[in-house]
Amino acid sequence: MAMLLGLRRESIGATSSLNREYHLALINSAYGSDSDEASGSMAIYIVGGILGTIYFGIMATVLGMTGWFDPKALGMSTGVGAGIFMASASASLAQLFPHDANTITAMASAANTIAGITGIYITMFLAIPLTDKLYTILDKMFAGRRAKTPAAVKGRIK
């Protein structure tokens, strides 16, 4: 999708992770802070931070109101995203279930820590190499399409 939207090397940084705080550091370390990959990662982090925080808060409230899940399980599920997502979703759940507020925030913090520790290694050894390889394959597929585009546009201008 990122490449269909016109992203090039930025798509590696934008799609290799959930773009938690440490993913930015991994992308910067692997590709450099001035790289296209770092720009893609930072863009997704910023947009995700704005839109994702709202989405996570609403989603947690809606799922909590269904009664399908235990509040502790919902609290744990809020820990998978960035810290700002966890804060938004766990605060929404704590308001919805005030009698379980302390447990919800404790479960969210524990899940965030676990996801952070395991996520570093998954991102380093699996996600970034696979995303980089997938980009190489897809870039070859899109190369013909990009090469045809300027000529077609140039022909219409005449």
HURA-V578091 format. One record per pair of residues at least 12 apart in sequence whose C-alpha atoms are under 10 Angstrom apart, sorted by the first residue. I is the first residue (numbers start at 1). GAP is how many residues later the second one is. Records with the same first field share a line. If there is no record, write none. Layout:
I: GAP  GAP
//
This chain:
1: 14
2: 12  13  38
3: 132  135  136  139
4: 138
6: 140
7: 29  33
8: 28  29  32  127  131
9: 26  27  28  29  30  31  123  126  127  130
10: 25  26  27  28  29  30  31  32  33  34
11: 25  26  27  28  29  30  33  120  121  124
12: 15  24  25  26  27  28  29  115  116  117  118  119  120  121  122  123  124
13: 13  14  15  18  22  23  24  25  26  27  28  29  30  31  32  115  118  119
14: 13  22  23  24  25  26  27  28  29  30  31  117
15: 22  25  26  29  112  113  116  117
16: 21  25  107  108  110  111  112  113  114  115  116
17: 24  27  102  103  105  106  107  110  111  114
18: 23  26  27  30  62  63  64  101  105
19: 22  23  24  25  26  27  29  30  62  63  104
20: 21  24  25  28  29  60  61  62  63  64  65  96  99  100
21: 21  24  60  61  62  63  95
22: 60  94  95  97  98  101
23: 15  18  19  22  59  93  96  97  100  101  105
24: 13  14  15  16  17  18  21
25: 13  16
26: 12  94  97  98  102
27: 12  13  14  15  96  97  101
28: 13  14
30: 94  98
37: 95
45: 37
48: 34  36  37
49: 33  34  35  36
50: 34  35
51: 34
52: 29  30  32  33  36
53: 28  29  30  31  32  33  34  35  36
54: 30  31  34  35
55: 30  33  34
56: 22  25  28  29  30  31  32  33  34  36
57: 21  28  29  30  31  32  33  34  35  36
58: 30  31  34  35
59: 30  33  34
60: 14  15  17  18  28  29  30  31  32  33  36
61: 13  28  29  30  31  32  33  34  35  36
62: 30  31  34
63: 30
64: 28  29  32  33
65: 28  31  32
71: 19  22  23  25  26  28  29  30  32  33  36
72: 21  25  28  29  30  31  32  33  34  35  36
73: 31  34  35
74: 15  16  19  30  33  34
75: 14  15  16  17  18  19  25  26  27  28  29  30  31  32  33  34  35  36
76: 14  27  28  29  30  31  32  33  34  35  36
77: 12  13  27  30  31  34  35
78: 12  13  15  26  27  29  30  31  33  34
79: 26  27  28  29  30  31  32  33  34  35  36  37
80: 28  29  31  32  33  34  35  36  39
81: 30  31  34  35
82: 30  33  34
83: 25  26  29  30  33
86: 19  22  23  25  26
87: 18  21  22
89: 15  16  19
90: 12  14  15  16  17  18  19
91: 13  14
93: 12
//
